[in-house]
């Protein structure tokens, strides 16, 4: 080998451990940066979810505040009392509209009904067992 070839091989061998050490340090730094980056992404996802929850809660609060304002209105209270509790003012005559009972249905509604199927015949134990195992 010539003198130049020996020098070249020593330069290459001399740089090899330095390059390996540099790559190891670089890999270590990248590995150390992965966990904080993962935590940052997880925190961003949590913040987005919490902002969504906050928006839902604010909409619910607005709805409840509107309902509270409505419940403070005397006209609304009277309307609810009339509808739910049957409240009437003195001198008013209450009317209650009842749905038609089965005996007072018209002939047209009776014609629209499908005829009822006859009740199933009584089945014995043997027939039930044979039907269960698939012979009937």
Phi and psi in degrees as a GROMACS rama.xvg file:
@    title "Ramachandran Plot"
@    xaxis  label "Phi"
@    yaxis  label "Psi"
@TYPE xy
-86.907  166.234  UNK-2
-61.6723  -37.155  UNK-3
-68.8696  -37.9365  UNK-4
-66.4006  -37.6846  UNK-5
-67.753  -41.9709  UNK-6
-63.1853  -40.6924  UNK-7
-64.7083  -43.2475  UNK-8
-66.8071  -35.3085  UNK-9
-67.657  -37.5457  UNK-10
-65.5498  -41.6254  UNK-11
-67.5862  -44.1045  UNK-12
-68.1266  -31.9831  UNK-13
-70.75  -31.7935  UNK-14
-82.9308  -26.538  UNK-15
-55.0942  -53.1063  UNK-16
-64.357  -32.4673  UNK-17
-67.068  -40.3765  UNK-18
-66.4085  -42.6535  UNK-19
-62.7183  -43.4595  UNK-20
-64.069  -40.8595  UNK-21
-62.6108  -44.3781  UNK-22
-64.9937  -37.8218  UNK-23
-64.5322  -42.9715  UNK-24
-65.3479  -42.9549  UNK-25
-61.8798  -43.7161  UNK-26
-62.4299  -39.5271  UNK-27
-64.1176  -43.2683  UNK-28
-63.4232  -41.7772  UNK-29
-64.4842  -41.4979  UNK-30
-63.5403  -37.2395  UNK-31
-71.0851  -25.0024  UNK-32
-83.7402  -17.2938  UNK-33
-66.522  -47.417  UNK-34
-61.9744  -48.3355  UNK-35
-62.2639  -35.7125  UNK-36
-65.8853  -40.7352  UNK-37
-64.0345  -41.7821  UNK-38
-64.3294  -39.2186  UNK-39
-63.0251  -43.7456  UNK-40
-64.4442  -40.1285  UNK-41
-65.0845  -39.7774  UNK-42
-66.6412  -38.2176  UNK-43
-63.2805  -41.2213  UNK-44
-63.9143  -41.0776  UNK-45
-64.7683  -40.2701  UNK-46
-63.3776  -42.7602  UNK-47
-61.7863  -43.2564  UNK-48
-64.47  -40.1418  UNK-49
-68.6801  -35.8891  UNK-50
-65.6269  -38.3032  UNK-51
-64.1988  -44.3906  UNK-52
-62.0918  -40.6671  UNK-53
-62.0621  -41.8621  UNK-54
-62.7809  -41.3898  UNK-55
-63.05  -43.3572  UNK-56
-66.1166  -38.3183  UNK-57
-65.94  -39.0828  UNK-58
-63.8484  -42.0939  UNK-59
-63.6378  -42.9453  UNK-60
-60.2189  -42.4071  UNK-61
-62.6342  -43.0837  UNK-62
-61.6368  -43.5471  UNK-63
-67.9926  -37.4224  UNK-64
-64.4184  -39.0625  UNK-65
-63.216  -41.8059  UNK-66
-66.0401  -39.638  UNK-67
-61.4393  -44.8913  UNK-68
-60.7759  -40.1279  UNK-69
-66.6615  -38.1798  UNK-70
-70.0592  -19.0259  UNK-71
-82.8679  -12.8231  UNK-72
-77.5049  122.401  UNK-73
-61.8961  -33.7099  UNK-74
-66.3562  -39.8489  UNK-75
-66.734  -40.8965  UNK-76
-62.2464  -42.4882  UNK-77
-64.2829  -42.3926  UNK-78
-60.281  -44.2946  UNK-79
-66.531  -39.8624  UNK-80
-65.0352  -39.036  UNK-81
-67.3888  -42.0612  UNK-82
-75.6465  -40.3237  UNK-83
-95.0772  -36.4452  UNK-84
-107.233  -3.57637  UNK-85
72.3218  30.1683  UNK-86
-65.1382  135.021  UNK-87
-131.599  148.253  UNK-88
-80.5311  156.849  UNK-89
-57.9729  132.933  UNK-90
94.7753  -14.6201  UNK-91
-84.6831  149.407  UNK-92
-105.517  119.777  UNK-93
-78.7647  139.525  UNK-94
-119.771  135.249  UNK-95
-119.817  120.987  UNK-96
-95.5599  120.371  UNK-97
-102.077  143.574  UNK-98
-70.6094  152.461  UNK-99
-64.5684  142.97  UNK-100
-85.6201  173.952  UNK-101
-63.5239  -34.8428  UNK-102
-74.8301  -18.9198  UNK-103
-107.484  16.7061  UNK-104
-72.1949  150.007  UNK-105
-75.6801  165.812  UNK-106
-65.1621  -32.9599  UNK-107
-64.7417  -40.8229  UNK-108
-71.3307  -29.1214  UNK-109
-70.0579  -34.9964  UNK-110
-69.8151  -30.8032  UNK-111
-73.3244  -21.7767  UNK-112
-70.1916  144.026  UNK-113
-78.9139  144.058  UNK-114
-65.0479  142.919  UNK-115
-74.351  141.621  UNK-116
-73.6169  146.612  UNK-117
-66.1831  149.005  UNK-118
-63.3263  147.315  UNK-119
-65.1745  147.236  UNK-120
-69.342  152.357  UNK-121
-63.1476  131.96  UNK-122
-112.356  134.605  UNK-123
-81.5731  175.646  UNK-124
-64.9889  -43.3615  UNK-125
-65.2643  -44.9342  UNK-126
-63.2734  -39.4498  UNK-127
-63.2299  -42.0085  UNK-128
-65.3975  -45.2638  UNK-129
-64.0523  -37.5573  UNK-130
-67.0541  -38.0774  UNK-131
-62.8707  -42.6691  UNK-132
-86.775  -4.06394  UNK-133
97.0035  16.0422  UNK-134
-88.9479  -13.875  UNK-135
